[in-house]
Amino acid sequence: MSALQRITKELEDIADNPPGQCSAGPVGNDLFHCRATIMGPKGSPFEDGTFDLAIDFPEDYPFKPPSIRFLTPIYHVNIDTDGNICLDILSSEWSPGLSLSKVLVMIIALLNDPNPDDPFRWDACQEYQNNEESYNKTARRWTYMYAVN
């Protein structure tokens, strides 16, 4: 199966059976460049937010992971100020058995459960480790500034 066939199938699967709290589709007619939308998980500081992500598939997908980054600013331990996501399945732990749908679900899980052992944003990590209440307040403030319409 070619990369294009695989991407087409995965986008059809997401359209037919969307994973909770997210959607994805191509930018124009270019299936290698997509956008996803994630709703902030209930009970997290990102609740009520709508977050846009850019997804770029490599030519040798699924043997290499897609590049995914947040376009909507977000204050999170594992997401840097450019929107890059520190998540092992997007790099060293990638497997061709993973799908875009599974990756989006894992990103939502990361929003619910930050990983301070592998931070991408040191200021947020320090705040999270030293004062989780303050971290949640900052994350909630960013959510309302950038992700709530």
Secondary structure in CASP SS format (residue, H / E / C, confidence):
PFRMAT SS
TARGET T0000
AUTHOR 0000-0000-0000
METHOD secondary structure of the structure
MODEL  1
M C 1.00
S C 1.00
A H 1.00
L H 1.00
Q H 1.00
R H 1.00
I H 1.00
T H 1.00
K H 1.00
E H 1.00
L H 1.00
E H 1.00
D H 1.00
I H 1.00
A H 1.00
D H 1.00
N C 1.00
P C 1.00
P C 1.00
G C 1.00
Q C 1.00
C E 1.00
S E 1.00
A E 1.00
G E 1.00
P E 1.00
V E 1.00
G C 1.00
N C 1.00
D E 1.00
L E 1.00
F E 1.00
H E 1.00
C E 1.00
R E 1.00
A E 1.00
T E 1.00
I E 1.00
M E 1.00
G C 1.00
P C 1.00
K C 1.00
G C 1.00
S C 1.00
P C 1.00
F C 1.00
E C 1.00
D C 1.00
G C 1.00
T E 1.00
F E 1.00
D E 1.00
L E 1.00
A E 1.00
I E 1.00
D E 1.00
F C 1.00
P C 1.00
E C 1.00
D C 1.00
Y C 1.00
P C 1.00
F C 1.00
K C 1.00
P C 1.00
P C 1.00
S E 1.00
I E 1.00
R E 1.00
F E 1.00
L C 1.00
T C 1.00
P C 1.00
I C 1.00
Y C 1.00
H E 1.00
V C 1.00
N C 1.00
I E 1.00
D C 1.00
T C 1.00
D C 1.00
G C 1.00
N E 1.00
I E 1.00
C C 1.00
L C 1.00
D H 1.00
I H 1.00
L H 1.00
S C 1.00
S C 1.00
E C 1.00
W C 1.00
S C 1.00
P C 1.00
G C 1.00
L C 1.00
S C 1.00
L H 1.00
S H 1.00
K H 1.00
V H 1.00
L H 1.00
V H 1.00
M H 1.00
I H 1.00
I H 1.00
A H 1.00
L H 1.00
L H 1.00
N H 1.00
D C 1.00
P C 1.00
N C 1.00
P C 1.00
D C 1.00
D C 1.00
P C 1.00
F C 1.00
R C 1.00
W H 1.00
D H 1.00
A H 1.00
C H 1.00
Q H 1.00
E H 1.00
Y H 1.00
Q H 1.00
N H 1.00
N C 1.00
E H 1.00
E H 1.00
S H 1.00
Y H 1.00
N H 1.00
K H 1.00
T H 1.00
A H 1.00
R H 1.00
R H 1.00
W H 1.00
T H 1.00
Y H 1.00
M H 1.00
Y H 1.00
A C 1.00
V C 1.00
N C 1.00
END
